[in-house]
Amino acid sequence: MARSQSIGCRTARFARFGWLLSCVHILACDGAAPPSALVDPAPEAGFIELEPLAYKVHGAEYSLDATTSAARLFYLYQPAEVDSENKPLIVLHSGGPGASTAILIGGNTAPLSLDPARTQSFSSNPATWTRFANLLYIDARGTGFSYGIVEGATDPDVVSGEFSVRNFNTFVDAADLIRVVFAFVDARPSLVSKPIWLAGESYGGVRQNVALHMLLNPQAYGANGVLFECEALAERIESHFEQAGTLAKEQFDRAIFLQPRITSPEQQAAAGADLEGPTSPLYKVAEETGVPFVPCADKPPPCHSFANVVAFLEAAGRDIYDFRKPVGDAFAKYKTVGDRIEDPLVFESITATKPGDIADLTPARRLDAYRVKSAGSQNEPFTKVLGALNPHDRYFEVELFDLLGAPFSGAEATGLGIERQNSRYGALFLENALSVKFFITNAAFDAAIWTPALPAALQMYTNIVSSVHIAGSNELVIEYASGAFGNADAVSRSVAFFSYAESGHSVSFDEPDKIANDLAQWAP
């Protein structure tokens, strides 16, 4: 089933294909539909259009008063196999910034797998998360199948100006996620008040922490917001919970972190120290490859431990995302999955939707669409089925780290204090953990996100926590300092911290059955 809707008052079109061919037109305002309009539990794929969003950032060095461009964000919905109306909705979003959710869709979370280790094209996935939840995959702005919209999208100067902090920063990123989730569920009575669990991968942990903090504290982002001020967003959050008849801490009461980036400076410092320690698994890599591993303690200053680890793995020819594997292994796997999902026949099998039935995927609907700075010829499988796009547009990109990630980390973002490496995101995580139950994966071979060092990283927030430690086999305990976040007394919170002894960065690829079973066990 293909659906297209937008945020704003306009017509939304819904098309079915197969033995029943029909078209229903309803009036959607802010993504909402008449109460009985959207109750179909079938899989569906489509786009939700986000209208421009005005906001302000009150940075330490200077401020930003900006409005985003419009964008159409791709979604894929897969209902639970049985009893979908009584199952939670898990919202999956990828990392980067710049990665497509195709990596998660094809990586053994959906009913069909595209995992090159399991299938030559695609196959039924016994580890599908639809065993215990409804799934909603969302491609972030500019990633995967999602694309931006700007008048003059064929002008290189116009398009180049779109790839800036105005459209690409952690707070806009989180706001986009919230707006798409609400546009989707508020139009579907069976989903509007259902438990919603955000599931972010890698950098998606940063996006997720910002989004959760916005949901739990909308007043902090409305008029006179201290850092990020967006009255329209605050009002949208409040209107959703009014319609749903619930509270944020009740509906968004759980969240899943897949090898998450929570706080870059602290995580890298703790990871570097741990991976240079005497029990580091990198000494085994040195033995296997014959490339010596020399820790910073044995090198002249300056020497940054985490950078030293990265340099060693590069020299040893090992992949930072899985140091058992040769360098580039993870991205080769992601490319294979991306190549498969943009095959129109595979796409139709996964989404239950013919590409041509998704209006916003077709050239006629994207004359003002853009995806890349550099115009060029296209040789995409969808081109043969749907037709050519404008030179700055593309149907699909599995990853655009360099292009989309740059504004998140650049000088302007840093001057505003919203760069993705900022320590503030760890503090947001610790505050969110007071209200939300977290599930975090702890993989054994992922040097990029070395989760064994996460307790030490969180321990660095000495004004917030008194202790962070592992308890038992699958539990991380956070002991808060008295006075933290306004709590007069010291409190503690337990986080599910499941270990994956055979996994690198992509746990759902490496141990799909285990993580599916762990999540099913963790689910209420």
N, C-alpha and C positions, 0 to 999 in steps of 0.2 A: 504494500500500500504506500502510495506517495502522498505527502501532504506538504503544503507550503503555507506559511502564515507569517505575519509580521507584527512588530510592536508598534502600535499606532492604529487608528481607525481606518481600516480598508478591507477589501474583500479577501478572504482566504479560500483557496481552492483545494479540494480534496478529490483525488482520483483513485479509483480501484482498477485493477486489471485482472484478467483470468476469466473464469466462466461468467462473472458478473461485471458488466461494464456500466459504470454510472458516474455522474459528476454532481456533487452537491456543493452549492455555494451558500456560505453563511457569512454573516457580518461579524468580524472579530475586532474587538477594541482592547488594546493592550494585551493581545494574545488570548483574550477570554472569549468563549463561545457560549451559545445557549446551553443550559444544563444538560440537555439530552443529546447534544450534537456529536460528542466524541466519547463513545464508550466501547469502541471496537478493541478487543484485546489482541488483535493480530499484529505481527511485526510491521514496522513502517520506517520509511526513510524520507528525509526532506530537508528543507532549509527554514530557519527562522530569521527574519530580517530584523536587525537591530537598527533603529533610527539613531541619528547623532545624539550624543550625550554630552551635555555641558557640565564641566567640573572645574575645581580649583585645587591646586596643590600648594600648601603653605610650607615651602622648604626652608631649611636652615640658612642657606646662602641666598636664595631668591625664590620667587613664587611663579606659578604657571596658571594662567587662566585660559582654558582650552575647551574645544569641542571636538569629539571624535568624528571621524567619517562614518557613514553608514556601512554596514557589513551584513553579509548573509552567512550564517553559521550552520554547518551541516550537522544533522543528528541522525542516529540510528537507534530505533527502539526495538528491543527484543523482550516480549513478555515472558514471565515465568512459565515453566512447562505445565504446571498444575496450580490451580487455586491462586491465580495471579492477583485477584482482588485483595487477598490477605497476605501478600508478600511485600516486603519493602522494595523501594526503587533505589538501585545503586547507579549513581551518575559517574561514569568513567571519563577521565580526561587525562591527556598525556603530558609529557614534560617538554624539555628543550631549554628555553622557549623555542618553539618552532616544530615540534613533533606532532605527527598525526595520530589520532586514536586508532588508525588502521593497525598499529603495532599491538594494541590491546585487543581489538576486534579479532584479528587473525592469530593472536598469541594465546589461544586456548582459554579464552574467557567466554566466548560466544558459542552458540550451538554448532557452528562450523569452524574448523581449524584450518589455518593457512600455514601452519608451522612447517618449515621445510624439513625438519627432523622427523616429521610424522607423515607427511603426505607430499605427493608430486604436484598437486594442485590445491584441492580442498577435500576435507573429509569430515564426517560426523565427529563431534568432540564429546567424549564421555565425561570430561571434566568441566562442562559448561556451567557457568554460574547461574544460568536460568533454572537450575535445580532448586535454588533457594531464594531467588530474587528476580524482579523485573530489572532490565538493564537499559540505561540510556547513555549512549556514547555521544560526546560532543567534541567536534573539532574546533579548537580555539581560532580566533580571528587570524585569517591568512594561512592556516595550516590545513593539511589534508585536502578535503573538498571545499572548505570554507574560503570565502574571498571578500575583499573589500570593494566598496562602490564609491566612485568619485566621478564627477562630471569632467570630461576631458581625459579619460583613462587611456587614450592613445597618445597623449603628449608625454614624452619622457620626463620633462621637468615637473609636471603635475604628479606623475606617479612616484617619482623619486622623493618628493616632499611628503608622501604618505607614510614612508617608512621612518617615522620619527617617534619620539617619546610621547607625542600627543596621542597616537593610536596604540602604542606598544609600551606599556609599563605594567607593573604588578597590580596596581589598583584598578586600572581599566580592564585588565585581564580578568580579575576576580569579578568585577561588575558585569562583564560580558557573560560569564558563567552563570551568575545569579539570574540575569535577565532571561537567558535562554531556558534555564530550568523552570522559572516561573511561567514563562510564556507557554511552555509545554504542559506542565501539570495543571495550571489554572484553567486550561481549556478542556480538561478531562476530569469529570467528576469522580471517576474511580481512582484517580491519582492525587487529587488536590490536597488531601489531608493525610496521605499515606506517609509512613516513615521514609525519609530520604537520607541516604548515606552517600556522601561524596567519596570518590575513590581516585586519588591523584597519584601519578607515577613520576618519580624523579623530581624535576623542577615543579611538577604539579603539586608537590607538597607545599611550596611557597604560595602558589595560587590558591590552594585549598585553605591554608591558614588565614589568608586575607579574607577570602569569601566567608568563612565561618565567623570570623570576627565581625564582619559587616552584618551578617545575619543575626548574630547575638547582640550586637550593639548598634543598631541603625542610627540612633540619635548621635553617635559619635562621628557620623559621616554626613549628617544633614547640615542645616544652616550653622555656620560657625564651627564646622568640623576642624579639629586641631591640625591634622595633616592633609587628609583628602576630604574635600567638601563637595557633595553632590546631592542637592535636595531631592531631585527627581528619583535618584536611586533609593534614598532613605524612605521616601513616600511609597515607592514600589514595593519595598520589603515589607513595610507596615501593612499595605493593602493586601498582600498575599496572605499574611497570617490572620488578618481580619476575615478574609474569605475562607480560609482553611479552618478557622475556628480553633487554632492551636497556637502554641508558642514555639519560638525557634529552638529552644533547648529541648523541646519535646519532639518536634518533627525531625530536626537534624541532630539527633541524639547520639549518632555513631558516625565514624569516618574511618576510611581505609587508606593507609599510606604505604605505597609500594616502592620500596627503596627510596625514601623521600629525601629531598633537599629541604631541610627545615631551617637551618641557619648556616650560611656558607662560611663565615670566618671561624666560628667555633667548631663546626664540623671538620673543616679542613685542618685546623690546628690539632684537634684531638686525633683525627685519622692519621696525620703525619707522625705524631708522637707514638701512636700504637703500632703503626706499620714499620717504624724504625726501631721498635723495641726488640729485646732479645728473643722473644717467642714469635716474631713476625713470620707469616707464611711466605714472605718474599725471599727469605733465605733459601727456601726450597726451590723457588723459581730460579735463583742464582745457580743452584746446583744443577738443575735440569738444563739450563741454557749455557752455562759456562761464562755468563756475564756477572762479574762481581757486584754485589750490592754494598755500597759504602754509605752508612748513615751520616747525617749532618754532624754528629758528634766527632766524626773522624775526618771532617773536611774543614777547610778554612772558612771563616765567615765572609760575606753573608751566605747563609744557606737556609732555605725554607723547607721544612721537612716534607710537606705534602708535595711541593714542586719537585723535590728530590725523588720522591716515590714515583711520580709521573714520568720523570726523565729516565729513571731506571727501567720501568716497564717498556718505555719506547725503545730504549737501547737493547733490551732483551727480546724485543719483537712480540711482546705479549699485550693483550687487549686490556685496557684499564677497566672496562666494564665486566670482564671475566678473565682474570689473569691465568687461568688454565689454558686459554685459547690464544691463537695467533692474533696479532694486532689487526683490527678491522673486522673481526668476526661478527661482532654485534651489529654493526652497520650493514654488513653484507646480508645478514639475516633479515634486518628491517627492510632492506631494499627488495629482497625476494618477496616478502609479504606485501610490500607496496606494489610491486609489479603484478602480483596476483590479483589484488583487490581492484586495480584499475582495468582489469580485463572485464569487458561488459558482461560476459556470461557468468563469471565468478561473482561480480558485483550483484547481479540479479539473484543469484543463488543465496548470497549472504543476506541481502536486504529484502528479499521477496518483492523487489521493485524493478521494473525495467527502467534503465537510465532515461529513456525518452519520456517516461511518465512523470518525471520530476521536473516541473516547469523551470525552476530556478537553476537547474543544471544545464539547460539548453542555451545555445548562443543567442537566441532571440531575447532572452531575459537578462543577458549579462553584457550588454553593449558598453556599459560603464564600469565593468568589473576589472580588477587588477590583482595580480598575484606576485609578479616579479618586477624588478627594476629594469632589467635588460631585455628589450624586445628581441624576439627571435622566432625562427620557424618552429613549428610544433609537430611532433611525431608521436602523439598519444593515441592509445587504442580508442578512446571515446571520440576522437576526431573523425574516425572512419564511420562511426555510428551516428553522431550528433552534428558533425560539421566543425569547421574551424572557428577559433575564437580570435579576439583582437590580440595584437602582438605582445601585450603585457599581461595577458591572462593565461591560465593553465587550468585544466580540469582537476588535476591532482598533483600533490607533492607530498611524499612520505616524510620528508624533513627539510626545513629551511633554517637551520640553526644560525648560520652566519648572517643571513639577511634579517630574520625576525628577532634573533637574540641580541643583536648589537644595540638597539635602542634601550633594552632593558638594563644594560650594563654600562652605557656610555657616560660621557662627561656630564651631559644635561641631567640624566637620571641621578647620577651621583651628587650633583649640586643640589638637587631637589630632595635628596635623602630617600629616594624610592628605588635605588638600584637593587637588583635581585640578590646581591651579595650582602645586603645590609643585615646587621644583627637584630633589627627590630622584629624580624619574622620569627625568630626563636622565642622572643617574649610573647608574641601573639599565640604561638603554639602552647606555651605554658599557661596562658590565660584561658585559651579555649579548652584545655584539658580539664579545667575545673567544671565544665558543663557538658563536655562531649566525651564519649567513650571511644578510644582510639585503638586501631589494629595496625601494627607496624611490622613489616617484614624485615628479617635480619639475615641477609645472605652472606655466605662464607667466602665468596670469591669476587666480590664487587669492590674494587679499589676506588672507583669514581664516587660512590656513595658508601663509605665504609661504616655500615650501621653498628658493628660491634663497639665503635667508639662513641655512639650516640649518647649513652649515659654520661660519659666524661664531658662531652660537648655541652649538654644541658646543665651540668654541674657548674659550668663557668658563669652562669647567671646567678651570681652569689647574692644579689639583692632580692632575688625572687625565690630561690630554692635553698634548702639547707642540706639536702641529700638527694641524689638520683642513683638508684642501684637496681641490679637484677635480683629478682626473688623467684625461686623455683625455675622451671624450665622455660616458661612462656610468659613471663611477667616482668615489666619494668615499673618500679615504684618511684613516684615523685613526691618528695617531702617538701612542702612549701614553708618558707620562712614566715614567722608571724608578721602580720602587717602587709603581706604580699597581696596586691590587688584589692586592698581594703578589708581583707579578712583579719580580724583582730587576733584570732588564734591560729596556730600552725595547723595545717590540714595536709592530707596526703591523697594521692590519686594513683590508681593502678592502670597501666596501659598494657594491652595484649601485645606481646613482643615475640612472635613466632620465628623460630630459627629454621633456616633452609640450608642444610649442610651440603647440598649438591647444586647450589644456584649461584649464578652471577647476577648482574643487574636485572635481567628479565626473568623473574621468578616464575611467571605463568608459562614461560617457554620451558624452563629447566625442570620444574617440579609442579606441573599443572594439577595432578591429582591431589597432591598434598595441600596446596594452597586452597583448592576448592573445598576439600574436606575440613581444613582449619577454619575457613570462613563459615562453612555450614555449622560447625561446632560453636563458633563465636556468636552466630546469629541468635537472637532471643527466641 
